[in-house]
Amino acid sequence: MKSKETEKRRPSLIVMAKLIVLVKPLLPVMLLAIILGVAGFLCAIFLSVFASAELLALAQNASGLQTFTFWGQKNIFLLLIILAIARGLLHYGEQYCNHFIAFKLLAIIRHKVFAALRRLCPAKLEGRDKGNLISVITSDIELLEVFYAHTISPVAIALIVSTIMCVFLGKIYIWAGILATAAYLTVGLLIPLINSKLGSSKGFEFRNQFGELNSFVLASLRGLDETIQYDFGKKRKNQIEEESLQLGNLQGKLNKYEALQRSFTTGAILFFGTGAFFLFYTAFTKNLINFSGLVTGTVAMLGSFGPVVALSNLSNNLNQTIASGNRVLNLLEEKPVVEEVTSGCDINFAGASVENISFAYDEKQILKDFNAVFQKGKITGIHGVSGCGKSTLLKLLMRFWDVDRGQIKISGENVKNLNTENLRSMISYITQETYIFNGSIAENISLGAECFTQAEIESAAKKASLHDFIMSLPHGYSTKTGELGSSMSGGERQRIGLARAFLYDAKFMLLDEPTSNLDSLNEAVILKSLKDEKDKDPDKTMVLVSHRKSTLAQVDKIINFHSEEKPV
């Protein structure tokens, strides 16, 4: 296309920072999730701490070393029940808040993505890999749920809980607090960072290859008829299997990183847990702490890894999540080829002209020093072989792209100075391939607009030689077209496009091969309808593109394009 699309890779911290910014409107809910999460983990940790302290007191009481228990039998059971119930409720509340944030933000991101697509259309997306794009706006956005629901608050919870436990263990024995700090940093930070470093490139590669596989499958489905017709199915199937195996190999490598992370995490917990026991035991033998401190300190240390383990496990999914976030950010930050004008001028149509324009797709020159005038109230024909720049000229008139040199003017005003909405409202553009939405025929003609009456829709269909066909259907104008108009022929889809143009009744009509899929009889009917429309409204201006001279029989002027891609 006009500019080659590039995949920008950002550092993981930059991606996370840009995604975190979106949380700002939901910050109170995020703070609530953090508070509930911290309280929940403390309940889980101190449930075992209080239980061990009470058991120790009971053992000492039974051996005659003391004559009371720490809490009392009834109180300790009540306390443990309260802590257990509170842990469940607090965890539920934390998860509810996190997922509330996640799904709200996914809706916001989808809104931003579709706004970006609207901004980028049509030039930037016309040649884009559609399957990869679908992957970005579906699975990549869905993967961000992991980040918003299971990353931001767990990081804060792990930091707060670990700090509290370091202080608690440091109160029992100062070196235990230092050991706990090293343990939490190793499990919650060092191991995830190493795992992320090892797997980040594979995660990014996996998401891109997943998008490419989506594109390949989508193209295979759309070209199923041709694949069957030319007996290409076996080769296509082998290609899908090959790409699936490549994707599976990448997933296998990511699974290996996950297994390594889990084994290192488990090993680190056992190492630091054992180290904490020996540290407390040494302090006990030196009378630096009592036996109660040895037991409760060891239990507290072993039971306090929950938040950092949850954080460590995130690194397994975070590689793909960061890659997905990066791809979404690439789309959101992508610059449109043509910036829409909102602070320009509004005019009425009074003719159009192109003056010494030149245009190229990348290095391929399409138009060079081309001039043409499209007089108000005239039908101008454009004739030439396929690929010589006819369709490109119409897209330049629509300002899907900007010319490299020269000017395109509407009513004497450069199109770059016109408000984009005003420019597009003056023009009806019929493309070679009419897109059909999965809805009724009436909805497809009106594009879902409620400002048109049924009578107006039917009148437009009659002009497009479509009404009789529609009325022959069981449900008439309410007949469903199927996905991509699968239930309709190419000619029927083309006539729906013409009906749209007649319905919207713009003053400047651009028709790109409007009868290429029609038989001679229907072509004659359509051409007569165009002539009648012009006679009814003498100010209507039309540009009719065709490689067939018979289609241009009724035009007022013909512009010929040479096959060397240069207009005459």
Salt bridges, closest charged atoms under 4 A:
GLU5 OE2 - ARG128 NH2 3.19
GLU94 OE1 - HIS91 ND1 3.72
GLU126 OE2 - LYS395 NZ 2.44
ASP140 OD1 - ARG207 NE 2.97
ASP140 OD2 - ARG327 NE 2.58
GLU142 OE2 - ARG110 NH2 2.16
GLU145 OE2 - HIS99 NE2 3.22
GLU145 OE2 - HIS150 NE2 3.56
GLU205 OE1 - LYS202 NZ 3.92
GLU258 OE2 - ARG262 NE 3.32
GLU333 OE1 - ARG10 NH2 2.80
GLU333 OE2 - LYS18 NZ 3.26
GLU334 OE2 - LYS124 NZ 3.96
GLU334 OE1 - ARG128 NH1 2.85
GLU340 OE2 - ARG118 NH1 2.64
GLU355 OE1 - LYS409 NZ 3.66
ASP369 OD1 - ARG405 NH2 3.34
ASP402 OD1 - ARG399 NE 2.81
ASP404 OD1 - LYS2 NZ 2.56
ASP505 OD1 - LYS540 NZ 2.86
GLU513 OE2 - HIS547 ND1 2.88
GLU523 OE2 - ARG548 NH2 3.24
ASP532 OD2 - LYS528 NZ 2.93
GLU533 OE1 - LYS463 NZ 3.01
GLU533 OE1 - LYS536 NZ 3.81
ASP537 OD2 - LYS507 NZ 2.88
GLU565 OE2 - LYS364 NZ 3.72
